Amino acid sequence: MYIKICIILKGNERTLSLYLYSMQIPGTAIELRAYYTWMGDDGIGRTCVKPNVDITLEDAISNTRAVTALYVDRKFPLLIDSRSVKSMSYEARHHFAVRDRETKANAFGIIIGSSISRVLGNFYLGINKPSVPTRLFDKETEAIQWLKQFVKNGN
């Protein structure tokens, strides 16, 4: 769990906003430079971006390897917590669209942190058109509920 603090300056007015993200990262998670990745007890893989990280192609490839290692013999849905991402390179975004490679994931549920993230996320999805079902969510619980349908169809 971490807290993200944003200070917005408007003239003489100063606003302090606190964002509390509650995705619990287990001790068994694979820790990478930019991500924590693990398999949930519910059959849904999870990956959480570390706070304020610039995602590079190398980070994307490293996380893909970690996700692929979660299950060797079957496909599964993946919950992605992207609320704390600072930026992502074009090459990393293209890699994550899984259009030119095999993936163990059969669906992506992406948790976003703001209305601006939703606009940018929808633009990205429209341009890159991931090869597996992909949806954006404001709440982790809603993403998990949607991803559950892909657990039983994961083979």
C-alpha positions as CSV (number, residue, x, y, z in Angstrom):
1,M,0.0,0.0,0.0
2,Y,1.3,3.5,-0.8
3,I,0.0,7.1,-0.7
4,K,0.4,9.4,-3.6
5,I,0.4,13.1,-2.8
6,C,-0.4,15.8,-5.4
7,I,-0.2,19.5,-4.7
8,I,-2.1,21.6,-7.2
9,L,-1.2,25.3,-7.3
10,K,-3.8,27.8,-8.6
11,G,-2.8,31.4,-8.1
12,N,-2.6,31.7,-4.3
13,E,-4.7,28.7,-3.7
14,R,-3.0,25.4,-2.8
15,T,-4.9,22.1,-2.8
16,L,-3.5,18.9,-1.3
17,S,-5.0,15.7,-2.6
18,L,-4.2,12.2,-1.1
19,Y,-4.7,9.1,-3.1
20,L,-4.7,5.8,-1.2
21,Y,-4.3,2.6,-3.3
22,S,-5.1,-0.6,-1.6
23,M,-3.9,-3.4,-3.8
24,Q,-2.3,-5.7,-1.3
25,I,1.1,-7.1,-2.6
26,P,1.9,-10.5,-1.0
27,G,5.3,-11.5,0.1
28,T,5.4,-14.1,-2.6
29,A,5.1,-11.5,-5.4
30,I,7.9,-11.3,-8.0
31,E,9.6,-7.9,-7.6
32,L,10.9,-6.2,-10.7
33,R,12.4,-2.8,-11.2
34,A,9.0,-1.3,-12.2
35,Y,6.4,-4.0,-11.1
36,Y,5.2,-6.4,-8.5
37,T,3.6,-9.5,-10.2
38,W,1.9,-12.5,-8.6
39,M,-0.9,-15.0,-9.1
40,G,-4.0,-14.6,-6.9
41,D,-5.7,-17.5,-5.2
42,D,-8.7,-16.8,-7.5
43,G,-6.8,-17.7,-10.6
44,I,-6.4,-14.1,-11.7
45,G,-2.8,-12.9,-12.2
46,R,-1.9,-9.5,-10.9
47,T,0.7,-6.9,-11.7
48,C,1.1,-3.6,-9.9
49,V,3.2,-0.7,-11.2
50,K,5.6,0.8,-8.6
51,P,5.0,4.4,-7.8
52,N,6.3,7.1,-10.2
53,V,8.1,4.7,-12.6
54,D,8.8,5.5,-16.3
55,I,8.0,2.1,-18.0
56,T,10.6,1.2,-20.7
57,L,10.5,-1.6,-23.2
58,E,12.9,-3.5,-21.0
59,D,10.5,-3.2,-18.0
60,A,7.6,-4.4,-20.2
61,I,9.6,-7.5,-21.4
62,S,10.7,-8.3,-17.9
63,N,7.2,-8.1,-16.6
64,T,5.9,-10.2,-19.5
65,R,8.4,-12.9,-18.5
66,A,7.2,-12.8,-14.9
67,V,3.6,-13.0,-15.9
68,T,4.3,-15.9,-18.3
69,A,6.0,-17.8,-15.4
70,L,2.8,-17.7,-13.3
71,Y,1.3,-20.6,-15.1
72,V,3.1,-22.8,-17.6
73,D,0.2,-24.9,-19.0
74,R,-2.8,-22.5,-19.2
75,K,-4.0,-19.0,-19.9
76,F,-5.4,-16.7,-17.3
77,P,-6.8,-13.2,-16.9
78,L,-4.5,-10.4,-15.7
79,L,-5.4,-7.5,-13.4
80,I,-3.1,-4.5,-14.0
81,D,-2.9,-1.7,-11.4
82,S,-1.6,1.2,-13.4
83,R,-2.7,4.0,-11.1
84,S,0.9,5.0,-10.1
85,V,2.6,4.9,-13.5
86,K,4.5,8.0,-14.4
87,S,5.0,7.4,-18.1
88,M,5.3,4.5,-20.6
89,S,7.4,4.5,-23.7
90,Y,5.8,3.9,-27.1
91,E,7.8,0.6,-27.4
92,A,6.4,-0.6,-24.1
93,R,2.8,0.3,-25.0
94,H,3.2,-1.6,-28.3
95,H,4.6,-4.6,-26.5
96,F,1.7,-4.7,-24.1
97,A,-0.8,-4.6,-26.9
98,V,0.2,-8.3,-27.5
99,R,-0.4,-8.1,-31.2
100,D,2.9,-9.5,-32.4
101,R,3.6,-12.1,-29.7
102,E,2.1,-15.0,-27.7
103,T,0.7,-14.3,-24.2
104,K,-0.5,-16.4,-21.3
105,A,-3.1,-13.7,-20.5
106,N,-6.6,-14.2,-22.0
107,A,-7.9,-10.9,-20.7
108,F,-6.6,-7.6,-19.2
109,G,-8.5,-5.6,-16.6
110,I,-6.6,-2.3,-16.1
111,I,-7.2,-0.2,-13.0
112,I,-6.8,3.5,-13.8
113,G,-6.5,6.5,-11.4
114,S,-8.3,9.4,-13.0
115,S,-10.6,10.7,-15.7
116,I,-7.6,11.8,-17.7
117,S,-6.2,8.2,-17.5
118,R,-9.5,6.9,-18.8
119,V,-9.4,9.2,-21.8
120,L,-5.8,8.3,-22.6
121,G,-6.4,4.6,-21.9
122,N,-9.4,4.5,-24.3
123,F,-7.4,6.3,-26.9
124,Y,-4.5,3.8,-26.5
125,L,-6.9,0.8,-26.7
126,G,-8.5,2.3,-29.8
127,I,-5.2,2.7,-31.6
128,N,-3.4,-0.4,-30.4
129,K,-6.4,-2.8,-30.3
130,P,-5.0,-5.5,-27.9
131,S,-5.5,-9.1,-29.1
132,V,-7.3,-10.1,-25.9
133,P,-10.4,-8.6,-24.3
134,T,-9.3,-5.5,-22.4
135,R,-11.3,-3.0,-20.2
136,L,-10.5,-0.1,-18.0
137,F,-11.8,0.2,-14.4
138,D,-11.9,2.7,-11.6
139,K,-12.3,0.1,-8.9
140,E,-10.3,-3.1,-8.3
141,T,-13.4,-5.0,-7.2
142,E,-15.2,-4.2,-10.6
143,A,-12.1,-5.4,-12.5
144,I,-11.9,-8.6,-10.6
145,Q,-15.6,-9.3,-11.1
146,W,-15.2,-8.9,-14.9
147,L,-12.0,-10.9,-15.0
148,K,-13.6,-13.9,-13.2
149,Q,-15.4,-14.9,-16.3
150,F,-12.1,-15.6,-18.0
151,V,-10.8,-17.9,-15.2
152,K,-13.1,-20.8,-16.1
153,N,-12.4,-20.2,-19.9
154,G,-8.7,-20.0,-19.3
155,N,-7.6,-23.2,-20.9
